[in-house]
Amino acid sequence: MANPSANTAVETSQQRFERVLSREPFKGLKAILDSLCRERASLCDEVNGTHSYEELLGRLGYRLTMTRQIHVADSYSRTGSSGGIRAVLPYFDIPTQSALPTLVNFDSTVTATPKSAAFFNGCWPS
């Protein structure tokens, strides 16, 4: 009888990245990363080489700007080149009951509240 564990393939770093990013705690971060970078291999490399959310954004060519509050409904009305918003990501974290919206802007900035930036920064080990 064959040993089933002997037939398992070694997981690549790219496969591990995709598997971890698809888990529930990272769904909001995945939506942001999908909006920022389409090249998955380079995204995997950048995530592995950073120590914070803000550092990752910088490596991807974005600057993090903070605002006290984001009105999601108003943000949708400003989506498009005339309004300056490329993507509205209205993430709600159920375990913490927290609204953590993020805006991806045409001027290579990502707008977040301090609470959402801190939440996504918590995805990195200290």
C-alpha positions as CSV (number, residue, x, y, z in Angstrom):
1,M,0.0,0.0,0.0
2,A,1.4,3.4,-1.0
3,N,2.0,6.1,1.6
4,P,-0.4,9.0,0.7
5,S,1.9,11.6,2.3
6,A,4.8,10.5,0.0
7,N,2.7,11.7,-3.0
8,T,2.2,15.3,-1.9
9,A,3.9,17.9,-4.0
10,V,6.0,20.6,-2.4
11,E,4.1,23.9,-2.2
12,T,5.8,26.8,-4.0
13,S,6.0,30.2,-2.4
14,Q,3.5,31.5,-4.9
15,Q,1.0,28.7,-4.1
16,R,1.4,29.3,-0.4
17,F,0.9,33.1,-0.9
18,E,-2.3,32.5,-2.8
19,R,-3.5,29.9,-0.2
20,V,-2.8,32.2,2.7
21,L,-4.3,35.2,1.0
22,S,-7.5,33.3,0.3
23,R,-8.2,32.7,4.0
24,E,-10.9,34.7,5.7
25,P,-8.7,37.0,7.8
26,F,-7.0,38.2,4.6
27,K,-10.0,38.8,2.3
28,G,-10.0,42.5,2.7
29,L,-6.2,42.7,2.1
30,K,-6.6,40.5,-0.9
31,A,-9.2,42.9,-2.4
32,I,-6.8,45.8,-1.9
33,L,-3.8,43.9,-3.4
34,D,-5.9,42.8,-6.4
35,S,-6.7,46.4,-7.1
36,L,-3.1,47.5,-6.8
37,C,-1.2,44.9,-8.7
38,R,-2.2,42.4,-11.4
39,E,1.2,40.7,-11.6
40,R,0.8,38.0,-8.9
41,A,4.5,36.8,-8.9
42,S,5.9,40.3,-8.3
43,L,3.1,40.9,-5.7
44,C,4.2,37.7,-3.8
45,D,7.8,38.9,-3.9
46,E,6.9,42.3,-2.6
47,V,4.7,41.0,0.2
48,N,7.5,38.6,1.3
49,G,10.0,41.4,1.4
50,T,8.1,44.0,3.5
51,H,7.5,44.6,7.1
52,S,4.3,46.8,7.0
53,Y,1.3,47.6,5.0
54,E,2.6,51.1,4.3
55,E,6.0,49.7,3.1
56,L,4.2,47.3,0.7
57,L,2.1,50.2,-0.7
58,G,5.3,52.2,-1.3
59,R,7.0,49.3,-3.1
60,L,4.0,48.9,-5.3
61,G,4.2,52.6,-6.2
62,Y,1.4,53.9,-4.0
63,R,1.5,56.4,-1.1
64,L,-0.8,55.9,1.9
65,T,-2.9,58.9,2.8
66,M,-5.0,59.0,5.9
67,T,-8.4,60.5,6.4
68,R,-10.5,60.6,9.6
69,Q,-13.6,59.1,7.9
70,I,-14.6,57.6,4.5
71,H,-18.2,57.9,3.4
72,V,-18.5,54.8,1.1
73,A,-21.7,55.9,-0.7
74,D,-20.2,59.3,-1.5
75,S,-17.0,57.6,-2.7
76,Y,-18.9,55.5,-5.2
77,S,-20.3,58.7,-6.7
78,R,-16.7,60.0,-7.2
79,T,-15.5,56.8,-8.9
80,G,-13.9,57.6,-12.3
81,S,-11.2,59.9,-13.6
82,S,-13.2,63.0,-12.9
83,G,-13.8,62.1,-9.3
84,G,-10.2,60.8,-8.8
85,I,-11.2,57.4,-7.3
86,R,-10.3,54.2,-9.2
87,A,-11.7,51.7,-6.7
88,V,-13.8,51.7,-3.6
89,L,-13.1,48.8,-1.3
90,P,-15.8,48.8,1.5
91,Y,-14.4,45.9,3.6
92,F,-16.3,45.0,6.8
93,D,-14.5,42.8,9.3
94,I,-17.2,40.7,11.0
95,P,-15.1,39.4,14.0
96,T,-14.2,42.9,15.1
97,Q,-17.5,44.5,13.8
98,S,-15.4,47.1,12.0
99,A,-15.9,49.0,8.8
100,L,-12.5,49.3,7.1
101,P,-13.0,51.1,3.8
102,T,-10.1,51.8,1.5
103,L,-10.0,54.0,-1.7
104,V,-7.5,53.4,-4.5
105,N,-7.0,56.7,-6.3
106,F,-5.9,57.6,-9.8
107,D,-3.0,59.8,-8.4
108,S,-1.2,56.6,-7.1
109,T,-2.4,57.0,-3.5
110,V,-4.4,54.7,-1.3
111,T,-6.7,56.5,1.2
112,A,-7.6,54.8,4.4
113,T,-8.7,55.6,7.9
114,P,-6.3,55.1,10.8
115,K,-8.3,52.2,11.9
116,S,-8.2,50.4,8.5
117,A,-4.5,51.1,8.0
118,A,-3.8,49.7,11.5
119,F,-6.0,46.6,10.8
120,F,-4.2,45.8,7.5
121,N,-0.8,46.6,9.0
122,G,-1.6,43.8,11.6
123,C,-1.3,41.3,8.7
124,W,2.5,41.5,9.1
125,P,4.5,40.0,11.9
126,S,6.1,42.4,14.3
